[in-house]
């Protein structure tokens, strides 16, 4: 039996949401060999779906993605865009 682990995270960064989505989704598109299935969608908020057979992989992917989001947000804030 194979267990699958999954998570769904929703992020609302108000007027910065689209810019953050654009910066984070690029990494997802250019890393197809990622062992974690990751989908990032934008509506009014960013929704991130992740799934993996390995909990450690899922955790690492979420940590990396959330750090990228935080860094994107901080960068935008630092230049007052």
SVG drawing of the C-alpha trace seen along z (x, -y; Angstrom):
<svg xmlns="http://www.w3.org/2000/svg" viewBox="-11 -52 25 54">
<polyline fill="none" stroke="black" stroke-width="0.4" points="0.0,0.0 1.3,-3.4 0.3,-6.4 -0.1,-9.8 0.3,-13.0 -1.2,-16.2 -1.7,-19.8 -3.6,-22.9 -2.5,-26.4 -4.2,-29.6 -2.4,-32.9 -3.9,-36.4 -1.3,-39.2 -3.8,-41.8 -2.4,-43.9 0.8,-42.0 -0.8,-38.6 -0.3,-38.6 3.3,-39.6 4.1,-36.9 2.3,-34.3 4.3,-35.2 7.6,-34.9 6.8,-31.7 5.1,-29.9 8.1,-30.2 10.1,-27.9 7.3,-25.4 7.2,-25.4 10.9,-24.9 11.4,-22.0 9.4,-19.2 11.5,-16.5 10.2,-17.6 9.3,-14.5 6.3,-16.4 3.3,-17.1 2.8,-20.9 0.0,-23.0 -0.1,-26.7 -3.2,-28.6 -4.2,-32.2 -7.8,-33.4 -8.1,-36.3 -5.7,-34.4 -2.8,-32.0 -3.8,-28.4 -1.0,-25.8 -1.8,-22.1 1.0,-19.6 1.0,-15.9 3.8,-13.3 4.3,-9.7 6.9,-10.9 6.1,-13.2 9.6,-14.6 9.5,-15.6 6.1,-17.3 7.4,-19.2 10.6,-20.3 8.6,-21.5 6.2,-23.4 9.0,-25.0 10.8,-26.1 7.6,-27.4 6.6,-29.4 10.1,-30.8 9.9,-31.9 6.5,-33.6 7.8,-35.3 11.0,-36.5 8.9,-37.8 6.6,-39.6 9.5,-41.2 11.2,-42.2 8.1,-43.9 7.7,-45.7 11.3,-46.9 10.9,-48.8 7.3,-49.9 5.9,-48.7"/>
</svg>
